[in-house]
């Protein structure tokens, strides 16, 4: 059976701060090396300060995208919290129609679109609507980024179970070490996680110095594109 050729990927995580932007940027850079036209989108970014939506800006730099930030990140909130909470803090609700319109335009402009969610797959966007619902609307296979620390087995397997129960497509899982020192117990835990994931594991990003790029080959791009 030939591999399915996806026109996009939705990057989610088992938690906030697990390295979604680093992984999404590495995927964007790998696609550029293959001379693929790639667009990026961060539909909702919270914790946005005076410097702007830093995750969205980072994604644009990785992809070499010149689309306006209003398209790439159409909903921004100052409070570093779940989108529904951050919006309510400002007396607002997340505007899904604005997000849908931006997604449609970016999909029209680019052959491939990388979408980075906020937080984990079940993070609430507004009443009765989660990040999983947005991923389902966009119909993009999911890349799950998980942290390399104790607790990651439970967080990862719960996330994968939630994805499966909703009938969403998993492209693969990427383990992100972040900037922390990995202890011996963490490493033993990771070995068990790798074994549990099997073919679903699509890469592992080791701890990197500041401003360092993810090494080519750390993420199996072919695995992610095959779904």
Buried (B, 14 or more C-beta within 10 A) or exposed (E): EEEEEBEBBBBBBBBBEBBBBBBBBBBBBBBBEEEBBBBBBBBBBBBBEEEEBBBBBBBBEBBEBEBEBEBBBBBBBEBBBBBBBBBBEEEEBBBBEEBBEBBEBBBEBBEBBBBBBBBBBBBBBBEEBBBBBBBBEBEBBBBBBBBBBEEBBEBBBBBBEBBEEBEBBBBBBBBBBBEEEBEEEBEEBBEEBBEBBEEBBBBBBEEBEEEEEBEEEBBBBEBBBBB
